Amino acid sequence: MIATPPGLSCKEVVELVNDYLEGAMHPAEVARFEHHLGECVGCSEYLRQIRQVQQSAARLRENDVPETVRDALLQAFRQWKRQ
């Protein structure tokens, strides 16, 4: 008898969502991931939101962001990386 791997937790789904969207998961993991999505409205909504953010970000160009906002974001990321 082959043991069935345990399902994924919501935390694991959040950690794996980028791999899923990039097609970087093993088919067995994809099945577990999609099984969880089929049962978890919250994670399905999270995946929908991440897809929407990626699509919106892909349309942005450097000139779309005001210089002051760009500079503030760069500074925030630099400080975050130091922590």
C-alpha positions in Angstrom: 0.0 0.0 0.0 1.4 3.4 -1.0 1.1 6.2 1.6 -0.7 9.3 0.5 1.4 12.4 1.3 -0.3 14.8 3.8 -2.1 17.8 2.5 -0.6 21.2 2.5 -1.3 23.8 5.1 -2.3 27.4 4.2 1.2 28.5 5.3 2.8 26.1 2.9 0.6 27.2 0.1 1.7 30.8 0.6 5.3 29.7 0.6 4.9 27.8 -2.6 2.6 30.1 -4.6 5.5 31.6 -6.7 6.8 28.2 -7.6 3.3 27.2 -8.6 2.8 30.3 -10.8 6.3 29.9 -12.4 5.7 26.2 -13.2 8.6 25.2 -11.0 6.8 22.5 -9.0 6.9 18.7 -9.4 3.6 17.3 -10.7 2.9 15.6 -7.4 3.3 18.9 -5.5 1.1 20.6 -8.1 -1.6 18.1 -7.4 -1.3 18.6 -3.6 -1.3 22.4 -4.1 -4.4 22.3 -6.3 -6.2 19.9 -4.0 -5.7 22.4 -1.2 -7.0 25.3 -3.4 -10.1 23.2 -4.2 -10.9 23.0 -0.5 -9.7 26.4 0.8 -11.5 29.6 -0.3 -8.9 31.8 1.5 -5.9 30.3 -0.4 -7.8 30.4 -3.7 -8.5 34.1 -3.2 -4.8 34.6 -2.2 -3.7 33.0 -5.5 -6.1 35.1 -7.4 -4.8 38.3 -5.8 -1.1 37.3 -6.4 -1.9 36.7 -10.1 -3.6 40.1 -10.3 -0.6 41.8 -8.6 1.8 40.1 -11.1 -0.3 41.1 -14.1 -0.5 44.7 -12.8 3.2 44.9 -12.0 4.1 43.5 -15.5 2.4 46.5 -17.1 4.3 49.1 -15.0 7.1 51.0 -16.5 9.7 53.0 -14.7 8.2 56.3 -15.8 4.8 55.2 -14.4 6.1 55.7 -10.9 6.7 59.2 -9.6 10.4 59.8 -8.8 9.6 60.6 -5.1 7.7 57.3 -4.8 10.5 55.4 -6.6 13.1 56.9 -4.3 11.1 56.1 -1.2 10.6 52.5 -2.3 14.3 52.0 -3.1 15.2 53.4 0.4 12.8 51.1 2.1 14.1 48.0 0.3 17.7 49.0 1.1 16.9 49.3 4.8 14.9 46.1 4.8 17.9 44.2 3.2 20.2 45.5 6.0 18.0 44.0 8.7 
